[in-house]
């Protein structure tokens, strides 16, 4: 369970950093939810965080997803691929 908690922590940190640069408004909050994908080829964990943030941020989910990926890209040793 450590890995799941660590990934959630990294997502919270990424959201905080995106708030600092104005991509996500400061008043928007959403806790990341991680789950196991039905298809194992889609990885060990997935999240719908970008979809949940899209409406309150008034940004396309794909744009937010890419911003999160960019923030997480330095965690290759833990995440493998994002």
N, C-alpha and C positions, 0 to 999 in steps of 0.2 A: 504494500500500500504506500510505501515511501515514495515510489516513483510518481504515482498519481498525485500525491500531495505536492511534490516538488514541481511538477508540470503546472498545476493550478497556481502555485506561488509565482512561477515565471510568467504566467498569463496576467496575473494581477499586477506584477511589476511592469509588464509591457503596456498595459492599459494606463498605468500611472504615468509612464514616460510619454505616451501619446497624449495624455491630458496636458502634460507640461508644455508640449509644443503646439497645442491647440487643435489637434486632429479630432480629439474627443473632448466635448465640453466638460468642464469641471464638475457640473452638477449631475452628469450622467453616471449612473452606477449599475453594475451588473456583475454578479459573481459568476466566474467561469464554471461550467458544468462539464465534466469529462465523462465519457462513456466508451465502452468497447464497441467498435463498429461491427455490424452483422457480418461483413465480409472481411476476413483477416488480411486480405491483400490491401485494405485501406489503412493498415497500421494497427498499433496497439491501443491507441486512444484517439478520440475525436471530440470536437467541441463545436457548438453552434454559437459561440460568442460573437462572431462577426454579424451573424443574422440578428441576434438579440440587440446589438448596439446600433444597427443600421438606421432604424426608424428614429430613435431619440437623437442620433447624431446627424440625421438628414444627409447621409452618405450611402453610396452603394455598398452592399455587403462585401463584394469582391475587393473594393478599395480598402475597406477596413481589414479584411482578411490578409491582404498583401502587406498592410502596415504592421500587423501583428507578426507575420512571417519575417519581415525585415528586422523587427526587434528581437525575435527569437533565433535568428540565423547564427548568432555567436554561441549557441548552446549545442553545437553539433555532437559533442562527446556524450551528452545526455539524451538528446532528441534524435540523433541519427539523421532523419530528414523531416522537414516540416512541410 
